[in-house]
């Protein structure tokens, strides 16, 4: 996983076997498992966030030294969180024998985080 770089506002998720209860005790509705639109999994990696555009002043002043550093608004999702998300926005990938989903943060409906990881 160290070689993978998640881009922008996306997260890499390892899906979990469907259960009617999350690890923290959140009871999922009976139709949850049957619907393919909603899925859950643990976040393995996150992207840097939403890129902030370069202000126009820097472009119009060519004598200024350009920083080259892109600034980002960080994501709300963190590594280790359990995410419940819309599968329609996900892209499935196979990496080293494992199946993962690349999901934009906008497709995530709910995050469950351990109190210790906050």
C-alpha positions as CSV (number, residue, x, y, z in Angstrom):
1,X,0.0,0.0,0.0
2,X,3.0,2.3,0.5
3,X,3.4,2.7,-3.2
4,X,-0.2,3.8,-3.8
5,X,-1.0,7.5,-3.9
6,X,-4.6,8.4,-3.7
7,X,-5.4,11.6,-5.6
8,X,-7.6,14.6,-4.6
9,X,-10.7,14.0,-2.6
10,X,-10.8,10.2,-3.0
11,X,-10.3,7.5,-0.4
12,X,-9.3,3.9,-0.8
13,X,-11.6,1.5,0.9
14,X,-11.4,-2.2,1.7
15,X,-14.9,-3.6,1.8
16,X,-16.1,-5.8,4.6
17,X,-18.5,-8.7,4.7
18,X,-22.1,-7.5,5.1
19,X,-23.3,-7.5,8.7
20,X,-26.4,-6.0,10.3
21,X,-24.2,-4.2,12.9
22,X,-21.1,-2.1,12.6
23,X,-18.1,-2.6,14.9
24,X,-19.2,0.3,17.1
25,X,-22.7,-1.1,17.5
26,X,-24.5,1.0,14.8
27,X,-27.5,-1.1,13.8
28,X,-27.9,-1.2,10.0
29,X,-31.4,-1.5,8.5
30,X,-32.6,-5.0,7.2
31,X,-32.5,-3.8,3.6
32,X,-28.9,-2.6,3.9
33,X,-27.4,-5.9,2.7
34,X,-29.8,-6.3,-0.1
35,X,-29.3,-2.9,-1.7
36,X,-26.3,-2.6,-3.9
37,X,-26.3,1.2,-3.8
38,X,-25.0,1.3,-0.2
39,X,-21.9,-0.5,1.0
40,X,-19.5,-0.2,3.8
41,X,-15.8,-0.7,4.3
42,X,-12.7,0.5,6.1
43,X,-10.6,3.4,4.8
44,X,-7.1,2.2,4.0
45,X,-5.7,5.4,2.4
46,X,-7.0,9.0,1.8
47,X,-6.1,11.6,-0.8
48,X,-4.8,15.0,0.2
49,X,-8.2,16.7,-0.1
50,X,-9.8,19.3,-2.3
51,X,-7.2,21.4,-4.2
52,X,-7.3,25.1,-3.6
53,X,-6.9,27.1,-6.9
54,X,-3.9,29.4,-7.3
55,X,-5.0,33.0,-6.8
56,X,-5.1,34.9,-10.1
57,X,-2.6,37.6,-8.8
58,X,0.2,35.0,-8.9
59,X,-0.5,34.2,-12.6
60,X,-0.5,37.8,-13.7
61,X,2.8,38.7,-12.0
62,X,5.5,36.6,-13.8
63,X,8.4,38.1,-11.8
64,X,7.2,36.5,-8.6
65,X,8.7,33.2,-7.7
66,X,6.1,30.4,-8.0
67,X,5.8,28.2,-5.0
68,X,4.8,25.0,-6.9
69,X,3.1,23.7,-3.8
70,X,-0.5,22.9,-4.1
71,X,-2.7,23.7,-1.1
72,X,-5.5,21.4,-0.1
73,X,-8.6,21.5,2.1
74,X,-8.3,18.2,4.1
75,X,-10.8,15.4,4.0
76,X,-13.1,14.5,6.8
77,X,-12.4,10.8,6.3
78,X,-9.3,9.3,8.0
79,X,-7.5,6.0,7.7
80,X,-9.2,3.4,9.9
81,X,-12.7,4.9,9.7
82,X,-15.6,2.7,8.8
83,X,-17.4,4.3,5.9
84,X,-20.9,3.8,4.6
85,X,-21.0,5.0,1.0
86,X,-22.9,5.0,-2.3
87,X,-21.4,2.3,-4.5
88,X,-22.5,4.1,-7.6
89,X,-19.6,6.6,-7.2
90,X,-17.0,3.9,-6.5
91,X,-14.4,2.3,-8.8
92,X,-13.3,-1.2,-8.0
93,X,-9.6,-2.1,-8.3
94,X,-7.6,-5.2,-7.6
95,X,-4.2,-4.7,-6.0
96,X,-1.9,-7.5,-4.9
97,X,-4.7,-10.0,-4.6
98,X,-7.1,-7.7,-2.7
99,X,-10.2,-5.9,-3.9
100,X,-10.5,-2.3,-3.0
101,X,-12.8,0.6,-4.0
102,X,-11.8,4.1,-4.8
103,X,-14.6,6.4,-3.6
104,X,-14.9,10.2,-3.7
105,X,-15.6,11.8,-0.4
106,X,-18.9,13.1,-1.7
107,X,-20.2,9.5,-2.0
108,X,-19.5,8.8,1.7
109,X,-22.7,9.0,3.7
110,X,-21.5,8.2,7.2
111,X,-18.2,7.6,9.0
112,X,-17.7,5.7,12.2
113,X,-14.4,6.4,14.0
114,X,-12.9,4.8,17.1
115,X,-12.5,7.2,20.0
116,X,-8.8,6.3,20.3
117,X,-8.0,7.4,16.7
118,X,-9.4,11.0,17.2
